Amino acid sequence: MSQSYQIPQTQQAARIHSYGEREVLTLEPAPIPTVNADDVLVKIHATSINPVDWKVRKGYLQNFLPHKLPLTLGWDLAGEIVALGDKVTGWKMGDAVYSRPDIARDGAYAEYIAVRASEIAHKPQTLNWQEAAAVPLVALTAWQVLYEFAKLQADERVLIHAGSGGVGTFAIQLAKLRGAYVYTTSSTRNVALLKSLGADEVIDYTQQDFSELRDLDVVFDTLGGDVEQKSWKTLKRGGRLVSIVSVPDAATAEQHGVTPLFCFVQPSAPQLNELAKLIDAGKIQIVMDSVYALKDIVQAQEKSEGGRAIGKIVVQVA
Ligand SMILES: NC(=O)c1ccc[n+]([C@@H]2O[C@H](COP(=O)([O-])OP(=O)(O)OC[C@H]3O[C@@H](n4cnc5c(N)ncnc54)[C@H](OP(=O)(O)O)[C@@H]3O)[C@@H](O)[C@H]2O)c1
């Protein structure tokens, strides 16, 4: 990329002007984002869908994340730096990066995004743009839940719910890299995939009830509701239940002698750097469900909302 990249006057971005169902998400001309002194402007090659995207669209997170509308959705990206803020050091035009940017700002269902330089990392070299865009949000979530919140130790026993989801496919692999014994839940069609990712025991929820497990050290709850309720008794006293869906009930946790934790993923360049090293060393596989074009963003979100994706739904931008 040349030092004198011509940034266009406007871009295409998939935005919402109000909260609601699929019709509020529209691909339309939008301003090129303002680049603050500590930002870089990234030309996006690919982004990916996460359930939080359509939860924000529907207004479910209005109290937790007070966004200003119109809002560009989507908080995963892989692309190239095309402009640098005045205070940015250590990066140059054309650098290939990936990121889970600040969810309080406009997202990455767009041709360009302004991201804090502190939230980007070099794209894993062995991945193409689509694969790289499948990584940041879910891999950071798995990392932060297992390594920071649960403080998972080698030889501990962990149950990861929904192993075939975007988060689950990374969580299985990160838990194995830590040396833990991994149980995961799945329907029949994904059992072989999850074994290939390293899961020690895959509990097919159409055949077997995971709540028969006992004395686990950690439960990683990606589903909430009944699944969370049935998870408490699988943990030993002193165990940890980490939810990424809702804040677990403290009184129930106390009855079971378990530590309840809730994680909401945060941007982290250092963790993305560590993940890139593991990926480039061939230690983490990327599981992709499907790839959509940006013009088909509504269908891509609907696929995610259906709840049956196997790994990540990626969106090709350019
Ligand atoms: N707090 C945070 O920071 C944070 C971060 C990331 C995600 N999340 C949340 O975590 C949840 C999971 O995210 P995700 O991206 O992994 O979702 P996802 O990719 O959409 O998950 C889809 C997968 O879930 C599996 N699944 C559904 N019901 C299941 C069940 N009862 N038992 C076992 N597997 C089941 C499906 O497999 P089958 O079709 O085989 O059932 C499918 O493969 C979402 O609610 C998301 O919003 C929160």
The ligand as an SDF file (V2000), in Angstrom:
LIG
                    3D

 48 52  0  0  0  0  0  0  0  0999 V2000
  -19.8940  -11.8540   27.5770 N   0  0  0  0  0  0  0  0  0  0  0  0
  -19.1280  -11.8430   26.4870 C   0  0  0  0  0  0  0  0  0  0  0  0
  -18.1260  -11.1480   26.4220 O   0  0  0  0  0  0  0  0  0  0  0  0
  -19.4760  -12.7190   25.3170 C   0  0  0  0  0  0  0  0  0  0  0  0
  -18.5360  -12.9130   24.3040 C   0  0  0  0  0  0  0  0  0  0  0  0
  -18.8470  -13.7710   23.2530 C   0  0  0  0  0  0  0  0  0  0  0  0
  -20.0910  -14.3980   23.2260 C   0  0  0  0  0  0  0  0  0  0  0  0
  -20.9850  -14.1550   24.2130 N   0  0  0  0  0  0  0  0  0  0  0  0
  -22.2860  -14.8370   24.2120 C   0  0  0  0  0  0  0  0  0  0  0  0
  -22.0360  -16.2360   24.3400 O   0  0  0  0  0  0  0  0  0  0  0  0
  -23.0000  -16.9580   23.6070 C   0  0  0  0  0  0  0  0  0  0  0  0
  -22.2830  -17.9300   22.6720 C   0  0  0  0  0  0  0  0  0  0  0  0
  -21.6030  -17.1800   21.6820 O   0  0  0  0  0  0  0  0  0  0  0  0
  -21.0430  -17.9010   20.3680 P   0  0  0  0  0  0  0  0  0  0  0  0
  -20.4730  -16.8520   19.5000 O   0  0  0  0  0  0  0  0  0  0  0  0
  -20.2050  -19.0710   20.7250 O   0  0  0  0  0  0  0  0  0  0  0  0
  -22.4320  -18.4160   19.7520 O   0  0  0  0  0  0  0  0  0  0  0  0
  -22.7310  -19.2710   18.4530 P   0  0  0  0  0  0  0  0  0  0  0  0
  -21.4680  -19.4370   17.6770 O   0  0  0  0  0  0  0  0  0  0  0  0
  -23.8900  -18.6710   17.7860 O   0  0  0  0  0  0  0  0  0  0  0  0
  -23.1780  -20.6950   19.0470 O   0  0  0  0  0  0  0  0  0  0  0  0
  -23.8190  -21.5850   18.1960 C   0  0  0  0  0  0  0  0  0  0  0  0
  -23.5350  -23.0170   18.6520 C   0  0  0  0  0  0  0  0  0  0  0  0
  -24.1930  -23.2880   19.9000 O   0  0  0  0  0  0  0  0  0  0  0  0
  -24.5070  -24.6630   19.9350 C   0  0  0  0  0  0  0  0  0  0  0  0
  -25.5900  -24.9090   20.8720 N   0  0  0  0  0  0  0  0  0  0  0  0
  -26.7900  -24.3080   20.9130 C   0  0  0  0  0  0  0  0  0  0  0  0
  -27.5260  -24.8100   21.9430 N   0  0  0  0  0  0  0  0  0  0  0  0
  -26.7560  -25.7570   22.5500 C   0  0  0  0  0  0  0  0  0  0  0  0
  -26.9340  -26.6170   23.6890 C   0  0  0  0  0  0  0  0  0  0  0  0
  -28.0690  -26.6150   24.3920 N   0  0  0  0  0  0  0  0  0  0  0  0
  -25.9150  -27.4230   24.0560 N   0  0  0  0  0  0  0  0  0  0  0  0
  -24.7520  -27.4330   23.3640 C   0  0  0  0  0  0  0  0  0  0  0  0
  -24.5180  -26.6540   22.2820 N   0  0  0  0  0  0  0  0  0  0  0  0
  -25.5110  -25.8210   21.8840 C   0  0  0  0  0  0  0  0  0  0  0  0
  -24.9370  -24.9550   18.4980 C   0  0  0  0  0  0  0  0  0  0  0  0
  -24.6740  -26.3070   18.2090 O   0  0  0  0  0  0  0  0  0  0  0  0
  -25.8910  -27.3150   17.8280 P   0  0  0  0  0  0  0  0  0  0  0  0
  -26.5510  -26.7260   16.6270 O   0  0  0  0  0  0  0  0  0  0  0  0
  -25.1830  -28.5880   17.5670 O   0  0  0  0  0  0  0  0  0  0  0  0
  -26.7710  -27.3400   19.0390 O   0  0  0  0  0  0  0  0  0  0  0  0
  -24.0390  -24.0280   17.6650 C   0  0  0  0  0  0  0  0  0  0  0  0
  -22.9200  -24.7080   17.0940 O   0  0  0  0  0  0  0  0  0  0  0  0
  -23.9000  -15.9340   22.9270 C   0  0  0  0  0  0  0  0  0  0  0  0
  -25.0550  -15.7300   23.7240 O   0  0  0  0  0  0  0  0  0  0  0  0
  -23.0490  -14.6790   22.9220 C   0  0  0  0  0  0  0  0  0  0  0  0
  -23.7940  -13.4780   22.8990 O   0  0  0  0  0  0  0  0  0  0  0  0
  -20.7130  -13.3270   25.2470 C   0  0  0  0  0  0  0  0  0  0  0  0
  1  2  1  0
  2  3  2  0
  2  4  1  0
  4  5  1  0
  4 48  2  0
  5  6  2  0
  6  7  1  0
  7  8  2  0
  8  9  1  0
  8 48  1  0
  9 10  1  0
  9 46  1  0
 10 11  1  0
 11 12  1  0
 11 44  1  0
 12 13  1  0
 13 14  1  0
 14 15  2  0
 14 16  1  0
 14 17  1  0
 17 18  1  0
 18 19  2  0
 18 20  1  0
 18 21  1  0
 21 22  1  0
 22 23  1  0
 23 24  1  0
 23 42  1  0
 24 25  1  0
 25 26  1  0
 25 36  1  0
 26 27  1  0
 26 35  1  0
 27 28  2  0
 28 29  1  0
 29 30  1  0
 29 35  2  0
 30 31  1  0
 30 32  2  0
 32 33  1  0
 33 34  2  0
 34 35  1  0
 36 37  1  0
 36 42  1  0
 37 38  1  0
 38 39  2  0
 38 40  1  0
 38 41  1  0
 42 43  1  0
 44 45  1  0
 44 46  1  0
 46 47  1  0
M  CHG  2   8   1  16  -1
M  END
$$$$
